Amino acid sequence: MATFEFIQFGKRVKHGIPFDVPGAELGRQNNLSCFESIIKKHKISEPVIIYISKIVHDIDVNIWGAKITPEAETLIEEFKTIKTSSQNTHECLEKTHTL
């Protein structure tokens, strides 16, 4: 099971595997989302994971373009609702567990 630690902006990651921070192997690279870079590194090929990666790409990378997955727009709206109805980051993250 993975655990995540949030670090203050500008601080170095001292232990663990840096994730989605500048210079991290597992992060946004060129036209790939962080999720896609993980799939690429670990050579994941399960069709459902590949489809989820397309949804993530639509949300995270294809910000201004027409969405290629029908789920992307719905999730974007859900994320906006969660963000605006949350008091803090922790509450926001807790609410995403229902998606």
BELGI-V148628 format. One record per helix or strand of 3 or more residues. SS is the DSSP state (2 for helix, 1 for strand). FROM is the first residue (numbers start at 1). LEN is the number of residues. If there is no record, write none. Layout:
ss: <SS:SS>
from: <FROM:FROM>
len: <LEN:LEN>
//
This chain:
ss: <2:2:2:2>
from: <34:47:70:89>
len: <8:14:16:8>
//
